[in-house]
Amino acid sequence: MILKCIVVDDEPLALDIIENYISKVPFLQLITRTENAIEALQMVQEGGVDLVFLDVQMPDLTGIQFLKIAGHKANYILTTAYSQYALESYDLNVSDYLLKPIAFDRFYKAVEKVHHQLQKVEPAATVAEPSSALPPNNHIQDFIFVKTEHKIQKVQLEDILYIEGLKDYISIFTKTERIITLQNMKKMEEILPKGEFIRVHKSYIIALNKIECIERSRIAIAGKTIPIGDTYRDEFFKLIDGKNLS
């Protein structure tokens, strides 16, 4: 079993060390390394990450805050120079806690423990009937987190009407508010569940179940008229036809 890993640390040297250690362990595969905790949080929310090496002291989002938001979407090994966070981190069910500077033998012991634990639970996941397996794009989470100017905000997918992309940021329009975030349209398109949300224009992503009507090349949602771009027209109407809408 190969564990897909990401490394999150605001110190480039620390990233280099963990990346080097990962390269020496046959059952570890590095997906990405990043100094951006928000970017890493989005990757974990999207799924497909088995193990996160997570620094505690980081700007914007600390490792402890990261754990509280991300929940049990992955396994976590904290990496830090400060031992006082150990007790709180174990309350959040981290797999291990590595104090910097990290020796390779201690690193290997930590990842071997995670690997062993996941190997024990893996057979139980394979006994399900094929018909019960989730398709690749099936969405099992009903919310996302986005970074606004002063906080990280939870947004329920059911509340989203449409998303508008502007020059340097995007606006998420919900039933009750407009949320502005520096997230880009491409990344947002990847995060949102396909079949429920679709990009209809270079500047717009819409929630399909919020469409009130479609007239020519325009969509009406909550009093807003949204254009359908030529690039996205065929895919949009193909999806609409598949849902038997008229």
Wavefront OBJ file of the C-alpha trace (Angstrom):
o trace
v 0.000 0.000 0.000
v 1.412 3.377 -1.079
v 0.624 6.400 1.104
v 0.116 9.652 -0.791
v 1.676 12.480 1.210
v 1.790 16.239 1.343
v 4.211 18.327 3.405
v 3.087 21.658 4.879
v 5.674 23.955 6.445
v 6.554 27.628 6.107
v 10.291 26.870 6.281
v 11.858 25.761 2.955
v 14.627 23.847 4.736
v 12.088 21.838 6.714
v 10.282 21.027 3.468
v 13.560 19.852 1.933
v 14.304 17.534 4.855
v 10.884 15.859 4.881
v 10.880 15.540 1.088
v 14.270 13.842 1.263
v 13.065 11.444 3.956
v 9.930 10.586 1.972
v 12.057 9.721 -1.070
v 13.851 7.070 0.992
v 10.702 5.213 2.067
v 9.241 2.851 -0.586
v 5.658 3.043 0.664
v 5.508 6.857 0.643
v 4.672 8.993 -2.406
v 5.011 12.783 -2.263
v 2.107 14.564 -3.970
v 3.188 18.086 -3.150
v 5.106 20.270 -0.706
v 3.841 23.712 0.133
v 4.335 26.696 2.426
v 0.656 27.583 1.959
v -1.531 25.944 4.614
v -4.742 27.097 2.908
v -3.731 25.381 -0.326
v -2.933 22.201 1.604
v -6.273 22.331 3.427
v -8.109 22.478 0.106
v -6.163 19.458 -1.156
v -7.111 17.473 1.944
v -10.764 18.465 1.555
v -10.754 17.254 -2.039
v -9.599 13.808 -0.903
v -6.865 11.493 -2.170
v -4.349 12.463 0.537
v -3.391 9.690 2.958
v -0.814 11.414 5.140
v -0.031 15.056 5.958
v 3.236 16.211 7.518
v 2.067 19.380 9.215
v 4.031 22.160 10.888
v 2.386 23.767 13.910
v 3.584 27.372 13.789
v 2.549 28.841 10.427
v 1.123 32.215 9.322
v -2.558 32.492 8.368
v -3.411 29.014 9.670
v -1.648 27.100 12.452
v -1.310 23.340 12.406
v -3.797 23.022 15.273
v -6.354 25.155 13.424
v -5.713 23.080 10.299
v -6.505 19.878 12.212
v -9.711 21.283 13.684
v -10.986 22.336 10.259
v -9.850 19.336 8.208
v -11.095 16.690 10.614
v -10.505 13.057 9.700
v -9.982 13.439 5.960
v -6.365 12.202 6.266
v -3.752 11.023 8.756
v -1.463 13.620 10.304
v 2.065 13.745 11.649
v 2.907 17.064 13.282
v 6.401 18.491 12.824
v 7.490 21.311 15.113
v 10.233 22.642 17.352
v 7.776 23.238 20.213
v 6.889 20.324 22.478
v 4.089 22.186 24.304
v 1.646 21.405 21.491
v 1.942 17.643 21.924
v -0.955 17.180 24.346
v -3.431 19.243 22.332
v -2.418 17.537 19.099
v -3.086 14.077 20.513
v -6.527 15.228 21.594
v -7.064 15.849 17.865
v -6.029 12.268 17.016
v -2.787 12.927 15.193
v -0.815 9.808 14.330
v 2.482 11.081 15.709
v 4.407 14.179 16.799
v 7.950 14.814 15.540
v 10.189 17.360 17.233
v 12.635 19.284 15.047
v 15.376 18.608 14.161
v 13.901 15.311 12.988
v 16.145 12.273 12.713
v 15.406 9.822 9.919
v 15.008 6.818 12.242
v 12.339 8.686 14.232
v 10.657 9.757 10.986
v 10.601 6.164 9.720
v 9.118 4.881 12.967
v 6.271 7.403 12.681
v 5.384 6.659 9.052
v 5.698 2.919 9.575
v 3.088 3.162 12.333
v 0.666 4.961 10.008
v 1.350 2.495 7.200
v 0.695 -0.451 9.501
v -2.559 1.046 10.784
v -3.896 1.696 7.283
v -2.920 -1.762 6.076
v -5.006 -3.263 8.852
v -8.139 -1.374 7.820
v -7.649 -1.645 4.038
v -9.084 -5.214 3.598
v -12.356 -4.127 5.209
v -12.723 -1.446 2.552
v -12.319 -3.927 -0.297
v -15.127 -6.329 0.660
v -17.891 -4.005 -0.513
v -19.850 -5.056 -3.550
v -18.882 -3.234 -6.781
v -22.324 -1.684 -7.002
v -21.772 0.146 -3.721
v -18.544 1.774 -4.812
v -18.639 5.529 -5.244
v -17.969 6.871 -8.740
v -14.818 8.997 -9.054
v -16.615 12.327 -8.958
v -19.194 11.474 -6.305
v -19.206 14.146 -3.601
v -19.582 13.040 0.018
v -18.995 16.429 1.687
v -21.722 19.047 1.759
v -19.568 22.086 2.508
v -16.295 23.783 1.623
v -13.964 26.183 3.435
v -12.806 29.402 1.796
v -10.378 32.040 3.010
v -11.813 35.536 3.279
v -9.958 38.684 4.319
v -9.946 37.991 8.053
v -11.047 34.392 8.522
v -11.637 30.963 7.027
v -15.347 30.556 6.369
v -17.426 27.415 6.055
v -19.850 27.522 3.126
v -22.681 25.021 2.744
v -22.923 23.836 -0.871
v -26.705 23.900 -0.715
v -26.587 27.654 -0.015
v -24.496 28.543 -3.084
v -26.436 30.156 -5.930
v -23.566 31.014 -8.272
v -19.924 32.072 -8.258
v -18.559 35.053 -10.142
v -14.896 35.389 -11.055
v -13.374 38.842 -11.075
v -9.832 40.020 -11.800
v -8.038 39.088 -8.587
v -10.698 37.246 -6.586
v -14.034 35.459 -6.799
v -17.416 36.159 -5.220
v -19.563 33.328 -3.900
v -23.225 34.355 -3.868
v -25.355 32.412 -1.397
v -28.964 32.701 -0.299
v -28.013 35.225 2.369
v -24.632 36.809 1.556
v -21.774 37.482 -0.829
v -18.447 35.912 0.178
v -15.257 37.270 -1.374
v -12.184 35.025 -1.530
v -8.843 34.984 -3.344
v -9.546 31.471 -4.617
v -9.384 31.193 -8.421
v -12.125 29.901 -10.712
v -10.208 26.865 -11.945
v -9.541 25.615 -8.428
v -13.110 26.269 -7.362
v -14.379 24.366 -10.394
v -12.256 21.379 -9.323
v -13.445 21.488 -5.712
v -17.186 21.710 -6.391
v -19.033 18.446 -7.144
v -19.599 17.828 -10.840
v -23.212 17.270 -11.757
v -24.297 19.791 -9.113
v -22.209 22.753 -10.248
v -21.028 23.657 -13.740
v -19.002 26.435 -15.278
v -21.071 28.221 -17.900
v -18.818 31.175 -18.653
v -15.207 32.158 -17.993
v -16.563 34.302 -15.163
v -19.399 32.148 -13.800
v -20.018 28.804 -12.102
v -23.640 28.039 -11.267
v -25.558 25.631 -9.041
v -27.778 23.598 -11.342
v -30.603 23.239 -8.835
v -30.832 27.020 -8.456
v -31.649 27.664 -12.134
v -35.013 29.373 -12.467
v -35.115 29.464 -16.260
v -32.942 29.433 -19.385
v -33.725 31.814 -22.213
v -31.552 31.686 -25.315
v -28.020 32.027 -23.968
v -28.885 33.354 -20.555
v -29.601 31.726 -17.207
v -31.759 33.297 -14.494
v -30.818 32.602 -10.860
v -32.230 34.611 -7.934
v -32.804 37.704 -10.058
v -29.377 37.523 -11.687
v -28.978 37.016 -15.447
v -25.898 34.915 -16.217
v -24.550 34.530 -19.767
v -23.608 31.157 -21.263
v -20.207 31.406 -22.930
v -19.612 29.813 -26.329
v -16.809 27.636 -24.903
v -19.116 26.128 -22.280
v -22.399 25.983 -24.219
v -22.283 22.395 -25.515
v -21.271 20.853 -22.198
v -23.907 22.841 -20.319
v -26.815 21.868 -22.571
v -25.641 18.278 -22.687
v -25.820 18.174 -18.894
v -29.207 19.903 -18.891
v -30.577 17.413 -21.438
v -29.291 14.559 -19.285
v -31.358 15.844 -16.389
v -34.478 15.965 -18.579
v -35.058 19.627 -18.039
v -37.064 21.682 -20.500
l 1 2 3 4 5 6 7 8 9 10 11 12 13 14 15 16 17 18 19 20 21 22 23 24 25 26 27 28 29 30 31 32 33 34 35 36 37 38 39 40 41 42 43 44 45 46 47 48 49 50 51 52 53 54 55 56 57 58 59 60 61 62 63 64 65 66 67 68 69 70 71 72 73 74 75 76 77 78 79 80 81 82 83 84 85 86 87 88 89 90 91 92 93 94 95 96 97 98 99 100 101 102 103 104 105 106 107 108 109 110 111 112 113 114 115 116 117 118 119 120 121 122 123 124 125 126 127 128 129 130 131 132 133 134 135 136 137 138 139 140 141 142 143 144 145 146 147 148 149 150 151 152 153 154 155 156 157 158 159 160 161 162 163 164 165 166 167 168 169 170 171 172 173 174 175 176 177 178 179 180 181 182 183 184 185 186 187 188 189 190 191 192 193 194 195 196 197 198 199 200 201 202 203 204 205 206 207 208 209 210 211 212 213 214 215 216 217 218 219 220 221 222 223 224 225 226 227 228 229 230 231 232 233 234 235 236 237 238 239 240 241 242 243 244 245 246
